[in-house]
Amino acid sequence: MKKFLTKILLFLLPVILIAYPLDILISNNLKKSVAHVDGEYLVWNDIYNSQIDADVAIYGSSRAWIHINPQIFLDSLNLRAYNFGIDGLNFSFQYFRHQQYLKFNKAPKYIIVSADMFTFESEEGFYNHEQALPYMLFNSDFYQNRKTLKIFNTADFFLPLKRYSGQTWEIARSIVVGLGLENEPPKRIQGFMAMNRVWGDELEVALKTKGEIYVKSDKKLITLFDKFLVECRKMGIKVIVIYSPEYIEGRKFVKNRDEIIGLYTDIAKKHDITFLDYSSDSICYNRDYFYNSTHLNAAGSELFSRKLAKDLKPFMLPGKN
Amino acid sequence: MLFNSVDFAIFLPLVFLIYWFIFNRNLKLQNLFIVAASYLFYGWWDWRFLSLVLISSLVDYLVGRALAITNHATKRKWLLFASIFLNLGLLGFFKYFNFFADSFVSAFSLFGKEFSATSLNIVLPVGISFYTFQTLSYSIDVYRRKLEPTKDFIAFSAFVTFFPQLVAGPIERATNLLPQFYKKRIFNYPMAVDGLKQMLWGFFKKMVIADRCAEYANMIFDNSDNLPGSILILGAFFFAFQIYGDFSGYSDIAIGASKLFGFDLMQNFAFPYFSRDIAEFWRRWHISLTTWFRDYLYIPLGGSKGGVWNKIRNTFIVFLVSGFWHGANWTFVAWGLINALFFIPLLISGNNRKHLDIVAKERKLPSIKELFQMFFTFSLCLLAWVFFRAESIEHAFSILSRIFSTSVFEYARLDNPVKILTTVGLVVLFIIAEWFGRKQAYAIETWGKSKAKVLNWSLYYLIIVLIFVFGGAQQSFIYFQF
């Protein structure tokens, strides 16, 4: 028995000894990736390295990420903007990123929340969960938000390497980055990415496979949004909610669309904030500006960002026309 | 508690240390500790299920005791009937009630009679099919006087609940496992090392092969309506390795963990995908269940005695019951039926016991004929697995109609070809490892027997690295639902 236990310990010793350094190595390399997981690491790095000095912060899902170009805000309004849009995630995780942003960086003057049909919908998994991997070990903020990071368990936050188990493509990417072989352009500039894509068949496929869907908004997330608005007001941050353009034909996809738009209108009234609804804008009628029913392509986002900057001018730069 | 969980990674070493260091001097206490640990292991899912294990243990123990003191044939029959009634009653209620209620309603609706289904929201207790069959085998063996009934309730409870094999087998026979609880266990170093090695291989099968394949099998089966036959064949291939890696991986972990505690469980899988005909496949797949049905159903039905028609009838019954044992769905029954249909020609022609040894026993590589036979048998298995995996009979037929159409030649663009090819590559590596280890109880049994310790350990580290890098998303074991 003694021999058995000694051998087990001897066998495990190298594993225990290299676990933490290896974890750091993988994480540090992964953080350097400019293209993996939609370039989310670039945003997280900017947050944790306190690199964000923005007047305007843009929140939302992919519709924020690829619709609103911060450079146009700088050019048109002379305001520094940063896009925090996160692909595929609802307000729960957007709020977590907001907290981390404020913890490590100077607060912005304005926050533009790009709302969509799914902002308050409960999520079952954690889309693009790989974005959390390099940052979550021994990170109490991530741990306290573990309910948001649904797919991880307690051991993932405290046991080195545990969360990388089975993350084949993240390990591979870490090696590629470590060897200096990542040959892709950064997926985000100031958090934004323009999608150089043309209209595809995603709408037809979605309508065919899913039909019309009913989106149920989670009351807890609406309450969280209320809390967020109150906190922002206290901090002197002005929040503007927008609903960016969506292709007119795609509207039939969500049955209770009007109900959700109504929800944003009510929230805006309740908190006395501005709600700009572009869901019937002229952009919505031109398919050339979209690559699917809910996402603008590069041309569309360029046009929309200019339009938005112009519309926000009276709010952000009063008296300057 | 899942084997592939952090909970189990804490549970197993703790139980191991307490078992060997605190209770090693007293057999009764050691057995009692196994029972307690097993109840904890099982109650981790849902403590309410513990009552079922306790009832099953208690009833079969009492039936055994009662059988010991009576020679009266009718009384003995009634006692056996009581055990069968209770065990199958529990199984029937928890596993099949809703199925029968729904099927009853559907059947009558065909004739224009509408009934409202009285479906109960019954939670299926994990592993109920396994431990009820294990306890049943005890009562039947005692009834047949093949086994001396035990007086030791703790040893009997340990036999019923022994945590490594409680929820997904191997379905042990009392004749093999129960006597091991009577004897003092002495720590056996080679056995423990062998156990760890087998567990490691089991984890590889489960986490790398099964969980990786599951990802694509699920994706393909769930979207089968939009996919061509070529991809659906790939889906069936992935499922074949998912279920094999999952179930045989579980068995390896169970057998390996048992060895750590000084117990020797029966082999449950013997490289079934290298079978040259379907009869050989069934001698190599889920051996503990197949032999259970042979001993407690096929032979009592008359077995191979009484002419060809009796053999055919008995074979059909066994396969249908075996299919139904797997789950309360017609798809499983169809799976059993198809296997019976594959088996019958071999039975009639007297070729069902043609391949008793492993293929190419004295050679490294198979002959062309053997290769063709294995490919053909595997293809039959794929066809049957479609029914096993499909949501319904209609779903299975819709998949097969696409597989047997021109769309099987259609080139399909895959979303993540690199990821899928990686999984295929892992499966190919796995098949190679299994091929070269096919003469052993498990593929890597003789690994680590080299004199160069560095080489041995390197191989173990390699498997750990493969599990770490390629392990799929944690999924429950498929057979827990059966």
Interface residues (C-beta under 8 A of the other chain):
Chain A: M1 K3 F4 I8 F11 V15 N153 A155 L159 L161 K162 Y164 S165 G166 T168 W169 I171 T209
Chain B: V6 W20 F187 Y189 A192 V193 L196 M207 D211 N226 K419 T422 W457 Y460 I464 I467 F468 V469 F470 G471 G472 A473 Q474
